[in-house]
Every structure is written in C-alpha cells, then in structure tokens.
Amino acid sequence: MATGRPALSSMAESITIRVQSPDGMKKVSATKRDTAAAFLRKVAKEFGFSTNGFSVYQNRNKTGEITSQSKSLSLLKIKHGDMLYLFPLAAPGPSGEIMDVATPPSTSSTSSSSLSRPQSSLSRPQTATQITEDEIDQYLAKQDGKIYRNQDPQLCRHGSMGKCVHCVPLEPFDEDYLNHLDPPVKHMSFHAYIRKLTGGADKGKFAALENISCKIKSGCEGHPPWPEGICTKCQPSAITLNRQKYRHVDNIMFENHTIADRFLDFWRKTGNQRMGYLYGRYTEHKDIPLGIRAEVAAIYEPPQIATQNSLELVDDPKAGAVEEIAAKLGLRKVGWIFTDLLSEDTRIGTVRYSRNKDSYFLSAEECITAGDFQNKHPNTCRLSPDGDFGSKFVTVVATGGPDNQVHFEGYQVSNQCMALVRDECLLPCRDVPELGYAKESSTEQYVPDVFYKDKDKFGNDITYLARPLPVEYLIIDITTTFPKDPAYTFTSTQRFSIENRDVLGETQDFHSLATYLSQNTSTVFLNIVSDFHLLLFLVTNEVMPLGDSIGLLLDAVKTSNEELAQTWRKSEQWATIEQLCSTVGGQSSGLPDYGAMGGPPNPTSSSSMWSCRHCTFMNQPGTEQCEMCSLPHS
C-alpha cells in the first residue's frame, strides 16, 4: 500500500490546461507545481513554436499575462481545465526548435535556428496575407455590403439625420431581408457568410474555414496502419449532411442568346446530347448583397462521344492551348454545360419536361461529375488554412421546362459533396438516378459514416444512414438569366465553324476559313477576327499554328482596339494565311468576294501552293503528288 501512495499523489497533482490559439485549441498536460517557465516550454513544444514568439494570457482580452517566472501554476491560480489564450507577438516565423526561456540565445544561435526550423502550424496569419484571391473577391471584401433603407413614414419618428430599428442598415446576411426579396433568396452570398463569421466582438479573429476531410490522418504511430488499426486521433469524423446556407456564385448570365443557340444547334441537328465548357468572367451581382455573377462569353466543346442518352469525354490535346488563349483574352473557365433534351413534338418544337420535383434536378452521377469539376477549380480564400475553400465552378443544364420549351438551369454542389467526391466516398445508384450511395469501408479504404436528417410521418427529425442518399441534400440552385440588352465580347456577326463537330460535317480547316472570310462583309478587320472559335483555330491548326505570334491580335480583341488589329493584319503570319486561303478558295467556285476582307483576291497559278483534296495537306508548288498521302494532285 505504501508504494502506491506517491503515484496517487502524482495523479492528483497532474492537471490539463486548454490553450486557445488562432489555429485552434490544444490541451497541455502539467502539474500544479510546474513553474510558469516550465509550462511555457510545454506550450511551445505542443504548438511547435518558439517561446519568445508568443504570449499566453488568462483572459481573451489580453489581460493576466503569464510571464516566464518561477511561480508555480497553483500560485497563479491556474486550475485543471482552465482555458488560456495564446497570441503570436507578430507574424510568426517558422519554428520547430524549442528555445530555453531562462537563458536568452545569442545572435548567432538565433540566426542559425531560424534558418533550420521547420514551418509551424501557427504560420497561417503570415501565409494568409500572401494568398492572392480573385479580383472579384478582393473587390467585394472592400465593400460595405450593408443594406440601406429609407425612412418609414409611418414607423420612423425621428429627423432626417437619425436612425431607428425601422431604418437602420441591415447586415448582408439578414435572413428576413433575403426571404422577402422577389423571388426569395434561399442562400446568402459567400461574402455575406464571411461577414457573418467575422462579425461580433472578436471580429472573426478565430474564424477559419476548414475543408472537410474523409481520409485517415497520416503520421499516427500508435498503432498499425488501416485496416489493422485506427484510433480517435487519425479517424475522420462522421459527416451529417446539411443544406448549405450560402453559395459561391449567385447568378449565371449568358452575354447573349447566340452563345446558347449555337450550342443547342448540335442537338437540333443530330438529336444527340452535347457538353461544353463555359468561358467568361466573375463580376458583381448587385441584386443580392455582396453577390457574385458568372458571365458567360463563349462555350468551348471538347472532344466527346455523344448519344441520345449519354455523354463521354475523351482526352483533349488542345485543352492547354484553349486555357492559354482564354487567359490572354481576359476569360477563364467558369463552369460547364450539358444538354438533357428529348423532343416531344417536332412539328411545334416542344421538348419533354423531365427534370422536376417529382423526378430529380441533377442525377447522382451528374453531382459527382460537378463535384469533380469543382475540386479541380477551387476557390482561393484567405480564411482557409489550406488557401482554398469551395469553388465558383458552376453547372448549367439545358433541359425542358414546364412550358415544354428549352430552359437553362444552374447549379452547384455543396462543399460536403465536394469532400465526398474528392475522397472517393460517393457512388451513384444504378437504377435510381436521384439517389447516391455512401461507400462502405473496405480493407483498401476507410470511409466515415455519412448521415442525413429527414422528417417522418409524425413530423419528427430522424437521422438516416446515407445508404442510399437523396442528392437534393448536395445541390445548390443558381438562377440562370439572359440580359435585356445583349453584350458581345466577340463581335463577329459571321459564324465560324465550332470545333469537334466533324459528325455534322462542320470542320475547322482552311476551306472553312476561306468560306468564312469570303462571306464576312464587315469592313472592320477587328469584327472579322473577333470570334472565339476562329481564334482557337488560328492557334491550334496543324498546317500553320500561330502560337505566340497571335498575342497582339488577342490583345486587340480583348481591348476592342482596331488599331492593334490593323497592326497585326500587316504581319507576315496573316499574309501567309491569306495566301493559304486564296489557294484553297481558288479551287472552289464559291469565293469570288474573298477580297472583301481587305485585299484583292490572289489568283491561283501553277507556282502557288495547293491543297490536297484527299487530306487537305498544303503542298509546295510544282509537285504532282501529295507529300502527306501520296495521292495525285488531280
């Protein structure tokens, strides 16, 4: 019995102190007899931080600082379970080496240790300032965002300079205001949600947008790896699905009807479905406080295999060039669009109304695809420790509406769905498109439990395991609109062939370019070349890809500068293109007005290059056989 008393006494003296920092809370074990200096060394070791780089206070308002002294914790009245508050003195530098607080280090040792120390988890305040957010996010972060109201003539009893509860400005996240809009707004904007997090007395000092993780945390050495072992430290938490209260994009707007009509032409001519990427920009949406709008200026159609009921994307060798051209034009990929159309009466042009509240709005497979796209295009955010949170990438479905006409419906999937898709925890159901299925754990992968809540027939909230899962918990709807006054980033009135439509007989080659130039009656060169698909062809064609030499023309289209366009028109590259078009156009009878693009037609002769009518390869003059396919000239 005597040998057990010291152990019991030691257990009675051990205490656990909670320490709150900007990166979260940690528990530090100590004893009542520990000095303040020894306790600070334990805090520094727990947080991986040098003890001369932070201060610890007993109160949140930075009062009652615990300094490096010989007093014990019991004399400082620090008890088991107390909460202390850690504040970095400045933007903390990287630290992993613990310095002794009793003996200050020399200058040389400080320098060498600061160079060799690994980065601390408390370095988020420093890295957060280095994150470059999107221009629209930077703009909205500087806005007031409050909803100003006029005086109510019946309820306000004060002068013109006063304010009362009936006319005081509202916060951008005020739910009553959003619900009374016409139509009501179910989701506040993302920046309004940030204002809600960063409001209050602490001004969001400890606000952090954490990304959900469904994977086992690595580095846990207390047990064998999964499936032999798992513990509460490395096990991901269970997920209860909730309808997201905010959305990253509040409106989708096509610049004009022509963009959508040209995309729908493929379905009209073939009956097969179609998919494309939306290129545009993010702007302010003024109908919702601190809202963001995705403006669509062009649609790029990648290589795909399409049927009446399915779509399959194939590898796109031109994807990098498309991104580069779009960036030089001031555009970016803002979303994707696909059709789900089935004709009902071809005589009057009606389509079937298939997506509604009685069936589904997005299938589980479409939600998984949307989540994958959103994960590939994350939203940069300064409040996230990872540097990104959510996504602005949108999904648009062209489908039948209640009036049996083509409607465009916009969606996003929630951040919870993005996490489930990223960590490969969500599967579609084979026969029921509106249901998903949360995977079960296997020897290869641990999957946390996924739940959702619903009401039973008595109105009680019941928690269900997400096997299966209604995907309506994952969907966020976004209004899709067309402007009253159309805008045109690309001003060409003539239509150049759209890429990857060979099945329709629409090819992008110098035959189609010559036809396009001959039929274009505009006298302004900028309007002739201001076509997204034409610019893609000039850069990506195999006969004469322009590559870097087209930069000046892209700047001209981006800034609508005719002088820059005329300067590029005089370049050697455009002269060569004119010669190629003249050669191809001279072999057909439909190009008498080719000179309308700015010069007299160049007649063909035996000394000019000729295009093979079998493979369209441009051959040198004087040759009788095609150098590519070896077939005869005539």
C-alpha positions, 0 to 999 in steps of 0.5 A: 500500500505504501508504494502506491501512495506517491503515484496517487499523489502524482495523479492528483497533482497532474492537471490539463490546461486548454490553450486557445490559439488562432489555429485552434485549441490544444490541451497541455498536460502539467502539474500544479507545481510546474513553474510558469517557465516550465509550462511555457516550454510545454506550450511551445513544444505542443504548438511547435513554436518558439517561446519568445514568439508568443504570449499566453494570457488568462483572459481573451482580452489580453489581460493576466499575462503569464510571464516566464517566472518561477511561480508555480501554476497553483500560485497563479491560480491556474486550475485543471481545465482552465482555458488560456489564450495564446497570441503570436507577438507578430507574424510568426516565423517558422519554428520547430526548435524549442528555445530555453526561456531562462537563458536568452540565445545569442545572435548567432544561435538565433540566426542559425535556428531560424534558418533550420526550423521547420514551418509551424502550424501557427504560420497561417496569419503570415501565409494568409496575407500572401494568398492572392484571391480573385479580383472579384473577391478582393473587390467585394471584401472592400465593400460595405455590403450593408443594406440601406433603407429609407425612412418609414413614414409611418414607423420612423419618428425621428429627423432626417439625420437619425436612425431607428430599428425601422431604418437602420442598415441591415447586415448582408446576411439578414435572413428576413431581408433575403426571404422577402426579396422577389423571388426569395433568396434561399442562400446568402452570398459567400461574402455575406457568410464571411461577414457573418463569421467575422462579425461580433466582438472578436471580429472573426479573429478565430474564424477559419474555414476548414475543408472537410476531410474523409481520409485517415490522418497520416503520421499516427504511430500508435498503432498499425496502419488501416485496416489493422488499426485506427484510433480517435486521433487519425479517424475522420469524423462522421459527416451529417449532411446539411443544406448549405446556407450560402453559395459561391456564385449567385447568378449565371448570365449568358452575354447573349442568346447566340452563345446558347443557340449555337450550342443547342444547334448540335442537338437540333441537328443530330438529336444527340446530347452535347457538353461544353465548357463555359468561358467568361468572367466573375463580376458583381451581382448587385441584386443580392448583397455582396453577390457574385455573377458568372458571365458567360462569353463563349462555350468551348466543346471538347472532344466527346462521344455523344448519344441520345442518352449519354455523354463521354469525354475523351482526352483533349490535346488542345485543352492547354492551348484553349486555357492559354488563349482564354487567359490572354483574352481576359476569360477563364473557365467558369463552369460547364454545360450539358444538354438533357433534351428529348423532343416531344413534338417536332412539328411545334418544337416542344421538348419533354419536361423531365427534370422536376420535383417529382423526378430529380434536378441533377442525377447522382452521377451528374453531382459527382461529375460537378463535384469533380469539376469543382475540386479541380477549380477551387476557390482561393480564400484567405480564411482557409488554412489550406488557401482554398475553400469551395469553388465558383465552378458552376453547372448549367443544364439545358433541359425542358421546362414546364412550358415544354420549351428549352430552359437553362438551369444552374447549379452547384454542389455543396462543399460536403459533396465536394469532400465526398467526391474528392475522397472517393466516398460517393457512388451513384445508384444504378437504377435510381438516378436521384439517389447516391450511395455512401461507400462502405469501408473496405480493407483498401479504404476507410470511409466515415459514416455519412448521415442525413436528417429527414422528417417522418410521418409524425413530423419528427427529425430522424437521422438516416444512414446515407445508404442510399442518399437523396442528392437534393441534400448536395445541390445548390440552385443558381438562377440562370438569366439572359440580359435585356440588352445583349453584350458581345465580347466577340463581335463577329456577326459571321459564324465560324465553324465550332470545333469537334463537330466533324459528325455534322460535317462542320470542320475547322480547316482552311476551306472553312476559313476561306468560306468564312472570310469570303462571306464576312462583309464587315469592313472592320478587320477587328469584327472579322477576327473577333470570334472565339472559335476562329481564334482557337483555330488560328492557334491550334491548326496543324498546317500553320499554328500561330502560337505566340505570334497571335498575342497582339491580335488577342490583345486587340480583341480583348481591348476592342482596339482596331488599331492593334488589329490593323497592326497585326493584319500587316504581319507576315503570319496573316499574309501567309494565311491569306495566301493559304486561303486564296489557294484553297478558295481558288479551287472552289467556285464559291469565293469570288468576294474573298477580297472583301476582307481587305485585299484583292483576291490572289489568283491561283497559278501553277507556282502557288501552293495547293491543297490536297483534296484527299487530306487537305495537306498544303503542298509546295508548288510544282509537285504532282503528288501529295507529300502527306498521302501520296495521292495525285494532285488531280 
